[in-house]
Amino acid sequence: MSHKPTLFTGGYNPEGAIKWIEELEIIFEAMGCTEENKTILGVYVLREEA
């Protein structure tokens, strides 16, 4: 199974941001990520002015 979160590119889209966070939380739970790894991986998938 491949876990590939969508990239969040910023902008003013609160609904898109919430959906993106929910997707990441599901992936992090499946991977058994620590809080530290969640931060590192979350920052990695942020793009542009996010």
CHARMM internal coordinates of N, CA and C (Angstrom, degrees):
IC EDIT
DIST 1 N 1 CA 1.4521
DIST 1 CA 1 C 1.5219
ANGL 1 N 1 CA 1 C 108.76
DIST 1 C 2 N 1.2959
ANGL 1 CA 1 C 2 N 116.17
DIHE 1 N 1 CA 1 C 2 N 132.81
DIST 2 N 2 CA 1.4618
ANGL 1 C 2 N 2 CA 121.05
DIHE 1 CA 1 C 2 N 2 CA -179.16
DIST 2 CA 2 C 1.5189
ANGL 2 N 2 CA 2 C 109.97
DIHE 1 C 2 N 2 CA 2 C -103.79
DIST 2 C 3 N 1.3231
ANGL 2 CA 2 C 3 N 116.44
DIHE 2 N 2 CA 2 C 3 N 133.39
DIST 3 N 3 CA 1.4636
ANGL 2 C 3 N 3 CA 121.88
DIHE 2 CA 2 C 3 N 3 CA 177.02
DIST 3 CA 3 C 1.5114
ANGL 3 N 3 CA 3 C 107.36
DIHE 2 C 3 N 3 CA 3 C -108.53
DIST 3 C 4 N 1.3144
ANGL 3 CA 3 C 4 N 117.16
DIHE 3 N 3 CA 3 C 4 N 110.14
DIST 4 N 4 CA 1.4549
ANGL 3 C 4 N 4 CA 119.98
DIHE 3 CA 3 C 4 N 4 CA 179.16
DIST 4 CA 4 C 1.5251
ANGL 4 N 4 CA 4 C 108.47
DIHE 3 C 4 N 4 CA 4 C -132.25
DIST 4 C 5 N 1.3392
ANGL 4 CA 4 C 5 N 117.43
DIHE 4 N 4 CA 4 C 5 N 99.20
DIST 5 N 5 CA 1.4621
ANGL 4 C 5 N 5 CA 119.38
DIHE 4 CA 4 C 5 N 5 CA -179.58
DIST 5 CA 5 C 1.5197
ANGL 5 N 5 CA 5 C 111.18
DIHE 4 C 5 N 5 CA 5 C -70.06
DIST 5 C 6 N 1.3114
ANGL 5 CA 5 C 6 N 114.86
DIHE 5 N 5 CA 5 C 6 N 152.68
DIST 6 N 6 CA 1.4512
ANGL 5 C 6 N 6 CA 119.05
DIHE 5 CA 5 C 6 N 6 CA 174.47
DIST 6 CA 6 C 1.5244
ANGL 6 N 6 CA 6 C 108.66
DIHE 5 C 6 N 6 CA 6 C -69.16
DIST 6 C 7 N 1.3053
ANGL 6 CA 6 C 7 N 116.74
DIHE 6 N 6 CA 6 C 7 N 154.75
DIST 7 N 7 CA 1.4584
ANGL 6 C 7 N 7 CA 121.04
DIHE 6 CA 6 C 7 N 7 CA 176.24
DIST 7 CA 7 C 1.5131
ANGL 7 N 7 CA 7 C 108.62
DIHE 6 C 7 N 7 CA 7 C -85.32
DIST 7 C 8 N 1.3115
ANGL 7 CA 7 C 8 N 116.75
DIHE 7 N 7 CA 7 C 8 N 137.00
DIST 8 N 8 CA 1.4562
ANGL 7 C 8 N 8 CA 120.80
DIHE 7 CA 7 C 8 N 8 CA 175.41
DIST 8 CA 8 C 1.5125
ANGL 8 N 8 CA 8 C 107.13
DIHE 7 C 8 N 8 CA 8 C -100.80
DIST 8 C 9 N 1.3380
ANGL 8 CA 8 C 9 N 116.50
DIHE 8 N 8 CA 8 C 9 N 118.03
DIST 9 N 9 CA 1.4584
ANGL 8 C 9 N 9 CA 120.25
DIHE 8 CA 8 C 9 N 9 CA -174.54
DIST 9 CA 9 C 1.5188
ANGL 9 N 9 CA 9 C 113.12
DIHE 8 C 9 N 9 CA 9 C -102.11
DIST 9 C 10 N 1.3102
ANGL 9 CA 9 C 10 N 117.60
DIHE 9 N 9 CA 9 C 10 N 10.19
DIST 10 N 10 CA 1.4529
ANGL 9 C 10 N 10 CA 120.21
DIHE 9 CA 9 C 10 N 10 CA 175.31
DIST 10 CA 10 C 1.5036
ANGL 10 N 10 CA 10 C 113.33
DIHE 9 C 10 N 10 CA 10 C 87.15
DIST 10 C 11 N 1.3156
ANGL 10 CA 10 C 11 N 114.86
DIHE 10 N 10 CA 10 C 11 N -150.76
DIST 11 N 11 CA 1.4467
ANGL 10 C 11 N 11 CA 119.89
DIHE 10 CA 10 C 11 N 11 CA -174.76
DIST 11 CA 11 C 1.5182
ANGL 11 N 11 CA 11 C 109.77
DIHE 10 C 11 N 11 CA 11 C 82.51
DIST 11 C 12 N 1.3213
ANGL 11 CA 11 C 12 N 115.76
DIHE 11 N 11 CA 11 C 12 N 174.38
DIST 12 N 12 CA 1.4621
ANGL 11 C 12 N 12 CA 119.40
DIHE 11 CA 11 C 12 N 12 CA -179.31
DIST 12 CA 12 C 1.5162
ANGL 12 N 12 CA 12 C 108.64
DIHE 11 C 12 N 12 CA 12 C -94.62
DIST 12 C 13 N 1.3094
ANGL 12 CA 12 C 13 N 115.59
DIHE 12 N 12 CA 12 C 13 N 93.29
DIST 13 N 13 CA 1.4512
ANGL 12 C 13 N 13 CA 121.99
DIHE 12 CA 12 C 13 N 13 CA 179.39
DIST 13 CA 13 C 1.5230
ANGL 13 N 13 CA 13 C 108.41
DIHE 12 C 13 N 13 CA 13 C -147.56
DIST 13 C 14 N 1.3342
ANGL 13 CA 13 C 14 N 117.58
DIHE 13 N 13 CA 13 C 14 N 78.79
DIST 14 N 14 CA 1.4607
ANGL 13 C 14 N 14 CA 120.22
DIHE 13 CA 13 C 14 N 14 CA -176.97
DIST 14 CA 14 C 1.5241
ANGL 14 N 14 CA 14 C 113.51
DIHE 13 C 14 N 14 CA 14 C -57.06
DIST 14 C 15 N 1.3217
ANGL 14 CA 14 C 15 N 117.33
DIHE 14 N 14 CA 14 C 15 N -39.66
DIST 15 N 15 CA 1.4642
ANGL 14 C 15 N 15 CA 119.76
DIHE 14 CA 14 C 15 N 15 CA -179.63
DIST 15 CA 15 C 1.5247
ANGL 15 N 15 CA 15 C 110.83
DIHE 14 C 15 N 15 CA 15 C -65.62
DIST 15 C 16 N 1.3291
ANGL 15 CA 15 C 16 N 116.55
DIHE 15 N 15 CA 15 C 16 N -39.78
DIST 16 N 16 CA 1.4613
ANGL 15 C 16 N 16 CA 120.34
DIHE 15 CA 15 C 16 N 16 CA 177.35
DIST 16 CA 16 C 1.5166
ANGL 16 N 16 CA 16 C 111.70
DIHE 15 C 16 N 16 CA 16 C -64.53
DIST 16 C 17 N 1.3227
ANGL 16 CA 16 C 17 N 116.71
DIHE 16 N 16 CA 16 C 17 N -39.09
DIST 17 N 17 CA 1.4659
ANGL 16 C 17 N 17 CA 120.98
DIHE 16 CA 16 C 17 N 17 CA 179.43
DIST 17 CA 17 C 1.5246
ANGL 17 N 17 CA 17 C 111.02
DIHE 16 C 17 N 17 CA 17 C -65.57
DIST 17 C 18 N 1.3202
ANGL 17 CA 17 C 18 N 116.88
DIHE 17 N 17 CA 17 C 18 N -42.66
DIST 18 N 18 CA 1.4678
ANGL 17 C 18 N 18 CA 120.79
DIHE 17 CA 17 C 18 N 18 CA 179.35
DIST 18 CA 18 C 1.5280
ANGL 18 N 18 CA 18 C 110.16
DIHE 17 C 18 N 18 CA 18 C -63.28
DIST 18 C 19 N 1.3250
ANGL 18 CA 18 C 19 N 116.72
DIHE 18 N 18 CA 18 C 19 N -44.83
DIST 19 N 19 CA 1.4681
ANGL 18 C 19 N 19 CA 120.80
DIHE 18 CA 18 C 19 N 19 CA 179.35
DIST 19 CA 19 C 1.5230
ANGL 19 N 19 CA 19 C 110.20
DIHE 18 C 19 N 19 CA 19 C -61.65
DIST 19 C 20 N 1.3314
ANGL 19 CA 19 C 20 N 116.97
DIHE 19 N 19 CA 19 C 20 N -42.09
DIST 20 N 20 CA 1.4586
ANGL 19 C 20 N 20 CA 121.73
DIHE 19 CA 19 C 20 N 20 CA -179.91
DIST 20 CA 20 C 1.5325
ANGL 20 N 20 CA 20 C 110.56
DIHE 19 C 20 N 20 CA 20 C -61.87
DIST 20 C 21 N 1.3233
ANGL 20 CA 20 C 21 N 116.92
DIHE 20 N 20 CA 20 C 21 N -44.80
DIST 21 N 21 CA 1.4704
ANGL 20 C 21 N 21 CA 121.28
DIHE 20 CA 20 C 21 N 21 CA 179.30
DIST 21 CA 21 C 1.5223
ANGL 21 N 21 CA 21 C 110.65
DIHE 20 C 21 N 21 CA 21 C -62.99
DIST 21 C 22 N 1.3266
ANGL 21 CA 21 C 22 N 117.00
DIHE 21 N 21 CA 21 C 22 N -42.89
DIST 22 N 22 CA 1.4641
ANGL 21 C 22 N 22 CA 120.39
DIHE 21 CA 21 C 22 N 22 CA 179.12
DIST 22 CA 22 C 1.5272
ANGL 22 N 22 CA 22 C 111.27
DIHE 21 C 22 N 22 CA 22 C -61.88
DIST 22 C 23 N 1.3368
ANGL 22 CA 22 C 23 N 117.28
DIHE 22 N 22 CA 22 C 23 N -40.58
DIST 23 N 23 CA 1.4656
ANGL 22 C 23 N 23 CA 120.91
DIHE 22 CA 22 C 23 N 23 CA 177.51
DIST 23 CA 23 C 1.5237
ANGL 23 N 23 CA 23 C 110.77
DIHE 22 C 23 N 23 CA 23 C -62.47
DIST 23 C 24 N 1.3268
ANGL 23 CA 23 C 24 N 116.18
DIHE 23 N 23 CA 23 C 24 N -43.77
DIST 24 N 24 CA 1.4646
ANGL 23 C 24 N 24 CA 119.78
DIHE 23 CA 23 C 24 N 24 CA 178.94
DIST 24 CA 24 C 1.5224
ANGL 24 N 24 CA 24 C 111.41
DIHE 23 C 24 N 24 CA 24 C -63.27
DIST 24 C 25 N 1.3223
ANGL 24 CA 24 C 25 N 117.76
DIHE 24 N 24 CA 24 C 25 N -41.45
DIST 25 N 25 CA 1.4608
ANGL 24 C 25 N 25 CA 120.68
DIHE 24 CA 24 C 25 N 25 CA -179.32
DIST 25 CA 25 C 1.5260
ANGL 25 N 25 CA 25 C 111.25
DIHE 24 C 25 N 25 CA 25 C -61.49
DIST 25 C 26 N 1.3279
ANGL 25 CA 25 C 26 N 117.14
DIHE 25 N 25 CA 25 C 26 N -38.78
DIST 26 N 26 CA 1.4656
ANGL 25 C 26 N 26 CA 120.99
DIHE 25 CA 25 C 26 N 26 CA 178.15
DIST 26 CA 26 C 1.5262
ANGL 26 N 26 CA 26 C 110.16
DIHE 25 C 26 N 26 CA 26 C -64.17
DIST 26 C 27 N 1.3234
ANGL 26 CA 26 C 27 N 116.10
DIHE 26 N 26 CA 26 C 27 N -44.61
DIST 27 N 27 CA 1.4660
ANGL 26 C 27 N 27 CA 120.50
DIHE 26 CA 26 C 27 N 27 CA 179.79
DIST 27 CA 27 C 1.5263
ANGL 27 N 27 CA 27 C 110.59
DIHE 26 C 27 N 27 CA 27 C -65.24
DIST 27 C 28 N 1.3329
ANGL 27 CA 27 C 28 N 117.38
DIHE 27 N 27 CA 27 C 28 N -44.97
DIST 28 N 28 CA 1.4624
ANGL 27 C 28 N 28 CA 120.59
DIHE 27 CA 27 C 28 N 28 CA 179.85
DIST 28 CA 28 C 1.5263
ANGL 28 N 28 CA 28 C 111.16
DIHE 27 C 28 N 28 CA 28 C -60.45
DIST 28 C 29 N 1.3152
ANGL 28 CA 28 C 29 N 117.06
DIHE 28 N 28 CA 28 C 29 N -40.79
DIST 29 N 29 CA 1.4633
ANGL 28 C 29 N 29 CA 121.13
DIHE 28 CA 28 C 29 N 29 CA 179.04
DIST 29 CA 29 C 1.5245
ANGL 29 N 29 CA 29 C 110.07
DIHE 28 C 29 N 29 CA 29 C -63.10
DIST 29 C 30 N 1.3247
ANGL 29 CA 29 C 30 N 116.97
DIHE 29 N 29 CA 29 C 30 N -44.69
DIST 30 N 30 CA 1.4656
ANGL 29 C 30 N 30 CA 120.98
DIHE 29 CA 29 C 30 N 30 CA -179.68
DIST 30 CA 30 C 1.5256
ANGL 30 N 30 CA 30 C 111.55
DIHE 29 C 30 N 30 CA 30 C -63.83
DIST 30 C 31 N 1.3310
ANGL 30 CA 30 C 31 N 116.10
DIHE 30 N 30 CA 30 C 31 N -33.35
DIST 31 N 31 CA 1.4645
ANGL 30 C 31 N 31 CA 120.93
DIHE 30 CA 30 C 31 N 31 CA -178.81
DIST 31 CA 31 C 1.5236
ANGL 31 N 31 CA 31 C 112.57
DIHE 30 C 31 N 31 CA 31 C -84.68
DIST 31 C 32 N 1.3239
ANGL 31 CA 31 C 32 N 117.70
DIHE 31 N 31 CA 31 C 32 N -12.22
DIST 32 N 32 CA 1.4609
ANGL 31 C 32 N 32 CA 120.72
DIHE 31 CA 31 C 32 N 32 CA -177.42
DIST 32 CA 32 C 1.5183
ANGL 32 N 32 CA 32 C 112.55
DIHE 31 C 32 N 32 CA 32 C 67.40
DIST 32 C 33 N 1.3334
ANGL 32 CA 32 C 33 N 116.97
DIHE 32 N 32 CA 32 C 33 N 38.02
DIST 33 N 33 CA 1.4699
ANGL 32 C 33 N 33 CA 122.29
DIHE 32 CA 32 C 33 N 33 CA -176.82
DIST 33 CA 33 C 1.5220
ANGL 33 N 33 CA 33 C 112.37
DIHE 32 C 33 N 33 CA 33 C -69.27
DIST 33 C 34 N 1.3251
ANGL 33 CA 33 C 34 N 114.98
DIHE 33 N 33 CA 33 C 34 N 143.96
DIST 34 N 34 CA 1.4582
ANGL 33 C 34 N 34 CA 120.55
DIHE 33 CA 33 C 34 N 34 CA 170.43
DIST 34 CA 34 C 1.5281
ANGL 34 N 34 CA 34 C 108.10
DIHE 33 C 34 N 34 CA 34 C -77.76
DIST 34 C 35 N 1.3207
ANGL 34 CA 34 C 35 N 116.89
DIHE 34 N 34 CA 34 C 35 N 166.40
DIST 35 N 35 CA 1.4693
ANGL 34 C 35 N 35 CA 120.37
DIHE 34 CA 34 C 35 N 35 CA 178.17
DIST 35 CA 35 C 1.5256
ANGL 35 N 35 CA 35 C 110.86
DIHE 34 C 35 N 35 CA 35 C -60.22
DIST 35 C 36 N 1.3261
ANGL 35 CA 35 C 36 N 116.54
DIHE 35 N 35 CA 35 C 36 N -38.57
DIST 36 N 36 CA 1.4654
ANGL 35 C 36 N 36 CA 120.36
DIHE 35 CA 35 C 36 N 36 CA 179.27
DIST 36 CA 36 C 1.5335
ANGL 36 N 36 CA 36 C 110.66
DIHE 35 C 36 N 36 CA 36 C -63.00
DIST 36 C 37 N 1.3226
ANGL 36 CA 36 C 37 N 117.05
DIHE 36 N 36 CA 36 C 37 N -45.17
DIST 37 N 37 CA 1.4628
ANGL 36 C 37 N 37 CA 120.00
DIHE 36 CA 36 C 37 N 37 CA 179.41
DIST 37 CA 37 C 1.5219
ANGL 37 N 37 CA 37 C 111.85
DIHE 36 C 37 N 37 CA 37 C -67.35
DIST 37 C 38 N 1.3234
ANGL 37 CA 37 C 38 N 117.34
DIHE 37 N 37 CA 37 C 38 N -33.46
DIST 38 N 38 CA 1.4704
ANGL 37 C 38 N 38 CA 120.17
DIHE 37 CA 37 C 38 N 38 CA 176.98
DIST 38 CA 38 C 1.5266
ANGL 38 N 38 CA 38 C 110.00
DIHE 37 C 38 N 38 CA 38 C -60.21
DIST 38 C 39 N 1.3249
ANGL 38 CA 38 C 39 N 116.10
DIHE 38 N 38 CA 38 C 39 N -42.79
DIST 39 N 39 CA 1.4648
ANGL 38 C 39 N 39 CA 120.62
DIHE 38 CA 38 C 39 N 39 CA 179.55
DIST 39 CA 39 C 1.5247
ANGL 39 N 39 CA 39 C 110.87
DIHE 38 C 39 N 39 CA 39 C -64.44
DIST 39 C 40 N 1.3104
ANGL 39 CA 39 C 40 N 116.15
DIHE 39 N 39 CA 39 C 40 N -47.27
DIST 40 N 40 CA 1.4676
ANGL 39 C 40 N 40 CA 120.52
DIHE 39 CA 39 C 40 N 40 CA -179.09
DIST 40 CA 40 C 1.5243
ANGL 40 N 40 CA 40 C 110.71
DIHE 39 C 40 N 40 CA 40 C -61.33
DIST 40 C 41 N 1.3136
ANGL 40 CA 40 C 41 N 117.41
DIHE 40 N 40 CA 40 C 41 N -48.32
DIST 41 N 41 CA 1.4607
ANGL 40 C 41 N 41 CA 120.89
DIHE 40 CA 40 C 41 N 41 CA -178.26
DIST 41 CA 41 C 1.5220
ANGL 41 N 41 CA 41 C 111.88
DIHE 40 C 41 N 41 CA 41 C -69.35
DIST 41 C 42 N 1.3313
ANGL 41 CA 41 C 42 N 117.19
DIHE 41 N 41 CA 41 C 42 N -36.90
DIST 42 N 42 CA 1.4620
ANGL 41 C 42 N 42 CA 120.72
DIHE 41 CA 41 C 42 N 42 CA 177.74
DIST 42 CA 42 C 1.5147
ANGL 42 N 42 CA 42 C 112.05
DIHE 41 C 42 N 42 CA 42 C -61.91
DIST 42 C 43 N 1.3146
ANGL 42 CA 42 C 43 N 116.70
DIHE 42 N 42 CA 42 C 43 N -43.77
DIST 43 N 43 CA 1.4660
ANGL 42 C 43 N 43 CA 121.05
DIHE 42 CA 42 C 43 N 43 CA 178.18
DIST 43 CA 43 C 1.5245
ANGL 43 N 43 CA 43 C 110.12
DIHE 42 C 43 N 43 CA 43 C -64.64
DIST 43 C 44 N 1.3165
ANGL 43 CA 43 C 44 N 116.64
DIHE 43 N 43 CA 43 C 44 N -36.77
DIST 44 N 44 CA 1.4618
ANGL 43 C 44 N 44 CA 121.07
DIHE 43 CA 43 C 44 N 44 CA -178.58
DIST 44 CA 44 C 1.5302
ANGL 44 N 44 CA 44 C 112.14
DIHE 43 C 44 N 44 CA 44 C -60.46
DIST 44 C 45 N 1.3292
ANGL 44 CA 44 C 45 N 117.94
DIHE 44 N 44 CA 44 C 45 N -36.73
DIST 45 N 45 CA 1.4652
ANGL 44 C 45 N 45 CA 120.05
DIHE 44 CA 44 C 45 N 45 CA -176.85
DIST 45 CA 45 C 1.5311
ANGL 45 N 45 CA 45 C 113.22
DIHE 44 C 45 N 45 CA 45 C -91.37
DIST 45 C 46 N 1.3283
ANGL 45 CA 45 C 46 N 117.93
DIHE 45 N 45 CA 45 C 46 N 1.13
DIST 46 N 46 CA 1.4637
ANGL 45 C 46 N 46 CA 120.36
DIHE 45 CA 45 C 46 N 46 CA 172.76
DIST 46 CA 46 C 1.5226
ANGL 46 N 46 CA 46 C 109.29
DIHE 45 C 46 N 46 CA 46 C -77.93
DIST 46 C 47 N 1.3117
ANGL 46 CA 46 C 47 N 117.12
DIHE 46 N 46 CA 46 C 47 N 142.58
DIST 47 N 47 CA 1.4583
ANGL 46 C 47 N 47 CA 121.12
DIHE 46 CA 46 C 47 N 47 CA -179.59
DIST 47 CA 47 C 1.5231
ANGL 47 N 47 CA 47 C 110.42
DIHE 46 C 47 N 47 CA 47 C -135.62
DIST 47 C 48 N 1.2955
ANGL 47 CA 47 C 48 N 115.99
DIHE 47 N 47 CA 47 C 48 N 153.18
DIST 48 N 48 CA 1.4570
ANGL 47 C 48 N 48 CA 125.14
DIHE 47 CA 47 C 48 N 48 CA 174.82
DIST 48 CA 48 C 1.5171
ANGL 48 N 48 CA 48 C 112.00
DIHE 47 C 48 N 48 CA 48 C 54.73
DIST 48 C 49 N 1.3364
ANGL 48 CA 48 C 49 N 118.83
DIHE 48 N 48 CA 48 C 49 N -123.66
DIST 49 N 49 CA 1.4618
ANGL 48 C 49 N 49 CA 122.56
DIHE 48 CA 48 C 49 N 49 CA -173.40
DIST 49 CA 49 C 1.5131
ANGL 49 N 49 CA 49 C 112.88
DIHE 48 C 49 N 49 CA 49 C -94.86
DIST 49 C 50 N 1.2973
ANGL 49 CA 49 C 50 N 118.10
DIHE 49 N 49 CA 49 C 50 N 25.84
DIST 50 N 50 CA 1.4624
ANGL 49 C 50 N 50 CA 121.21
DIHE 49 CA 49 C 50 N 50 CA -177.38
DIST 50 CA 50 C 1.5091
ANGL 50 N 50 CA 50 C 110.43
DIHE 49 C 50 N 50 CA 50 C -66.04
END
COOR INIT
IC SEED 1 N 1 CA 1 C
IC BUILD
